[in-house]
Amino acid sequence: MKKILMITGDFVEDYENMVPFQALIAFGYQVDAVCPGKKAGETIATAIHDFEGHQTYTEKPGHNFELNATFDEIDASNYDALYIPGGRAPEYLRLNETVLAIVRAFFDSNKPVASICHGLQLLAAANVLNDYKVSAYPACKPEVQACGGIYADIDITDAITDKNLVSAPAWPAHPEFLKQFVALLTQ
């Protein structure tokens, strides 16, 4: 069974956290969800971001999500892939040097990585996007470009794979995003 590490945190986007977590488990993968400073059994708060015709998304309280692994006990080398959901969590998680080192370890070993929406903020901060063609929530475009990434302006329901990285703009892309990630996992 392949093991996937999911780095998440408070106010992660609810759908981008829960749906891939459950779907990947349903596909037969072990998914360990961790958050810096928290242990297995503790919860994080999530937020639901919706597209309701305003200039940006709206935010509402989501569900509490129970972590199933302890951040301080993980070893990136024990995992086959990395998943990073979006929302507001990546904004502060990118300030954690251990998180950035874990992200770099997955890229250094060319393991599959999936990142959706604002999750690209972690990849940009880890400086691993040079020459990668990626998608993210449009507000992340300047960060992608500033670190040498190539921003792909794709439909909100699409995803893109470049080398070992699958990325997508937001949760409406889940079907395509997960299909591409599973394709990487089965190579």
BAFIKOL-477590 format. One record per residue (C-alpha): residue number from 1; residue in three letters; x, y, z. Coordinates in Angstrom, 1 decimal, m for minus. Example, Ala and Ser with C-alpha at 12.3 -4.5 7.8 and 13.67 -1.06 7.14 Angstrom:
BEGIN
SITE   k   r      u      v      w
SITE   1 ALA   12.3   m4.5    7.8
SITE   2 SER   13.7   m1.1    7.1
//
This chain:
BEGIN
SITE   k   r      u      v      w
SITE   1 MET    0.0    0.0    0.0
SITE   2 LYS    1.4    3.4   m1.0
SITE   3 LYS    1.6    6.0    1.8
SITE   4 ILE    0.7    9.6    1.2
SITE   5 LEU    1.6   12.4    3.5
SITE   6 MET   m0.9   15.3    3.8
SITE   7 ILE    0.3   18.5    5.4
SITE   8 THR   m2.7   20.6    6.6
SITE   9 GLY   m3.6   23.1    9.2
SITE  10 ASP   m6.2   25.3   10.7
SITE  11 PHE   m8.5   27.0    8.2
SITE  12 VAL   m7.5   24.7    5.4
SITE  13 GLU  m10.2   24.7    2.7
SITE  14 ASP  m12.7   22.1    3.9
SITE  15 TYR  m13.4   20.3    0.5
SITE  16 GLU   m9.7   20.4   m0.5
SITE  17 ASN   m8.9   18.7    2.8
SITE  18 MET  m11.7   16.2    3.3
SITE  19 VAL  m12.6   15.1   m0.2
SITE  20 PRO   m9.0   14.1   m1.4
SITE  21 PHE   m8.3   12.5    2.1
SITE  22 GLN  m11.4   10.3    1.8
SITE  23 ALA  m11.1    9.6   m1.9
SITE  24 LEU   m7.4    8.5   m1.6
SITE  25 ILE   m8.3    6.2    1.3
SITE  26 ALA  m11.1    4.8   m0.8
SITE  27 PHE   m8.6    4.1   m3.6
SITE  28 GLY   m6.6    2.0   m1.2
SITE  29 TYR   m3.9    4.4   m0.1
SITE  30 GLN   m2.8    5.2    3.4
SITE  31 VAL   m3.1    8.9    4.0
SITE  32 ASP   m1.4   10.4    7.1
SITE  33 ALA   m2.8   13.9    7.8
SITE  34 VAL   m0.5   16.0    9.9
SITE  35 CYS   m0.3   19.6   11.2
SITE  36 PRO    2.7   21.2   12.8
SITE  37 GLY    2.2   21.5   16.6
SITE  38 LYS   m0.6   19.0   16.7
SITE  39 LYS   m0.8   15.3   17.4
SITE  40 ALA   m2.9   12.4   16.1
SITE  41 GLY   m6.4   12.7   17.5
SITE  42 GLU   m6.4   16.4   17.7
SITE  43 THR   m8.5   18.5   15.3
SITE  44 ILE   m8.1   21.4   13.0
SITE  45 ALA  m10.7   23.9   12.0
SITE  46 THR  m11.6   24.1    8.3
SITE  47 ALA  m13.2   26.8    6.2
SITE  48 ILE  m15.5   26.5    3.2
SITE  49 HIS  m14.6   28.8    0.3
SITE  50 ASP  m17.3   29.3   m2.3
SITE  51 PHE  m17.6   31.2   m5.6
SITE  52 GLU  m20.7   33.3   m5.4
SITE  53 GLY  m20.2   35.9   m8.0
SITE  54 HIS  m18.1   38.3   m5.9
SITE  55 GLN  m14.6   39.5   m6.9
SITE  56 THR  m13.1   36.8   m4.7
SITE  57 TYR  m14.3   33.7   m2.8
SITE  58 THR  m16.4   33.9    0.3
SITE  59 GLU  m15.5   32.0    3.5
SITE  60 LYS  m17.7   30.1    5.9
SITE  61 PRO  m16.9   27.8    8.9
SITE  62 GLY  m16.3   24.2    7.8
SITE  63 HIS  m16.1   21.0    9.7
SITE  64 ASN  m13.5   20.0   12.3
SITE  65 PHE  m11.1   17.5   10.9
SITE  66 GLU   m9.3   14.9   13.0
SITE  67 LEU   m5.6   14.4   12.3
SITE  68 ASN   m4.6   10.7   12.1
SITE  69 ALA   m0.8   11.2   12.5
SITE  70 THR    1.6   13.3   14.6
SITE  71 PHE    3.7   15.9   12.7
SITE  72 ASP    6.8   15.5   15.0
SITE  73 GLU    6.9   11.8   14.3
SITE  74 ILE    6.8   11.7   10.5
SITE  75 ASP    9.8   10.9    8.3
SITE  76 ALA    9.3   12.1    4.7
SITE  77 SER   11.4    9.2    3.4
SITE  78 ASN    8.7    6.8    4.6
SITE  79 TYR    6.1    8.2    2.2
SITE  80 ASP    5.5    7.7   m1.5
SITE  81 ALA    3.8   11.0   m2.2
SITE  82 LEU    2.8   14.4   m0.8
SITE  83 TYR   m0.6   16.1   m0.8
SITE  84 ILE   m1.0   19.8    0.0
SITE  85 PRO   m4.6   21.2    0.3
SITE  86 GLY   m5.3   25.0    0.0
SITE  87 GLY   m7.3   27.5    2.0
SITE  88 ARG   m5.6   29.8    4.5
SITE  89 ALA   m3.4   27.1    6.1
SITE  90 PRO   m0.6   27.3    3.5
SITE  91 GLU   m0.2   31.1    4.2
SITE  92 TYR    1.2   30.4    7.7
SITE  93 LEU    2.5   26.8    7.2
SITE  94 ARG    5.0   28.3    4.7
SITE  95 LEU    6.7   30.0    7.6
SITE  96 ASN    7.6   26.7    9.2
SITE  97 GLU   11.1   25.6    8.1
SITE  98 THR   10.4   21.9    8.9
SITE  99 VAL    7.4   22.0    6.5
SITE 100 LEU    9.5   23.6    3.8
SITE 101 ALA   12.2   21.0    4.3
SITE 102 ILE    9.7   18.2    3.9
SITE 103 VAL    8.4   19.7    0.7
SITE 104 ARG   11.9   20.0   m0.7
SITE 105 ALA   12.6   16.3    0.3
SITE 106 PHE    9.7   15.1   m1.9
SITE 107 PHE   11.0   17.2   m4.9
SITE 108 ASP   14.6   16.2   m4.3
SITE 109 SER   13.5   12.5   m4.5
SITE 110 ASN   11.1   13.2   m7.5
SITE 111 LYS    8.2   11.7   m5.6
SITE 112 PRO    4.6   12.6   m6.7
SITE 113 VAL    3.2   15.8   m5.2
SITE 114 ALA   m0.3   17.2   m5.5
SITE 115 SER   m1.1   20.7   m4.6
SITE 116 ILE   m4.4   22.6   m5.0
SITE 117 CYS   m5.5   26.2   m4.8
SITE 118 HIS   m3.3   28.1   m2.2
SITE 119 GLY   m1.3   25.0   m1.5
SITE 120 LEU    1.2   26.4   m4.1
SITE 121 GLN    2.2   29.0   m1.5
SITE 122 LEU    4.1   26.2    0.3
SITE 123 LEU    5.8   25.1   m2.9
SITE 124 ALA    6.7   28.7   m3.8
SITE 125 ALA    8.2   29.3   m0.3
SITE 126 ALA   10.1   26.0   m0.6
SITE 127 ASN   11.5   27.3   m3.9
SITE 128 VAL   10.8   24.1   m5.8
SITE 129 LEU    8.7   25.5   m8.7
SITE 130 ASN   11.5   26.6  m11.0
SITE 131 ASP   10.5   25.7  m14.6
SITE 132 TYR    7.3   23.8  m13.5
SITE 133 LYS    4.1   24.7  m15.3
SITE 134 VAL    1.5   24.8  m12.5
SITE 135 SER   m2.0   26.0  m11.6
SITE 136 ALA   m3.3   27.5   m8.4
SITE 137 TYR   m5.9   29.9   m7.3
SITE 138 PRO   m5.3   33.0   m9.5
SITE 139 ALA   m4.3   35.2   m6.6
SITE 140 CYS   m1.2   32.9   m6.2
SITE 141 LYS    0.0   33.7   m9.8
SITE 142 PRO    2.5   36.4   m8.7
SITE 143 GLU    4.1   34.0   m6.1
SITE 144 VAL    4.4   31.2   m8.7
SITE 145 GLN    6.1   33.5  m11.2
SITE 146 ALA    8.4   35.1   m8.6
SITE 147 CYS   10.0   31.8   m7.8
SITE 148 GLY   10.5   30.8  m11.4
SITE 149 GLY    7.3   28.8  m12.0
SITE 150 ILE    5.1   29.1  m15.1
SITE 151 TYR    1.5   29.9  m14.2
SITE 152 ALA   m1.1   27.9  m16.2
SITE 153 ASP   m4.3   29.9  m16.4
SITE 154 ILE   m6.7   26.9  m16.7
SITE 155 ASP  m10.4   26.4  m16.1
SITE 156 ILE  m11.4   26.0  m12.5
SITE 157 THR  m12.5   22.4  m13.2
SITE 158 ASP   m9.1   21.4  m14.8
SITE 159 ALA   m5.8   20.2  m13.4
SITE 160 ILE   m2.3   20.1  m14.9
SITE 161 THR    0.6   17.6  m14.4
SITE 162 ASP    4.2   18.6  m15.0
SITE 163 LYS    6.9   16.1  m14.1
SITE 164 ASN    6.1   14.8  m10.6
SITE 165 LEU    3.6   17.6   m9.7
SITE 166 VAL   m0.2   17.8  m10.2
SITE 167 SER   m1.8   21.1   m9.5
SITE 168 ALA   m5.3   22.7   m9.8
SITE 169 PRO   m7.0   26.1   m9.2
SITE 170 ALA   m9.5   25.0   m6.6
SITE 171 TRP  m11.9   22.2   m5.4
SITE 172 PRO  m14.1   22.2   m8.4
SITE 173 ALA  m11.2   20.5  m10.2
SITE 174 HIS  m11.2   17.5   m7.8
SITE 175 PRO  m12.3   14.9  m10.4
SITE 176 GLU   m9.5   15.8  m12.8
SITE 177 PHE   m7.0   16.6  m10.1
SITE 178 LEU   m7.4   13.3   m8.3
SITE 179 LYS   m7.4   11.3  m11.6
SITE 180 GLN   m4.0   12.9  m12.5
SITE 181 PHE   m2.6   12.3   m9.0
SITE 182 VAL   m3.6    8.7   m9.0
SITE 183 ALA   m2.0    8.3  m12.4
SITE 184 LEU    1.3    9.6  m11.0
SITE 185 LEU    0.9    7.2   m8.0
SITE 186 THR    0.5    4.2  m10.2
SITE 187 GLN    3.5    4.9  m12.5
//
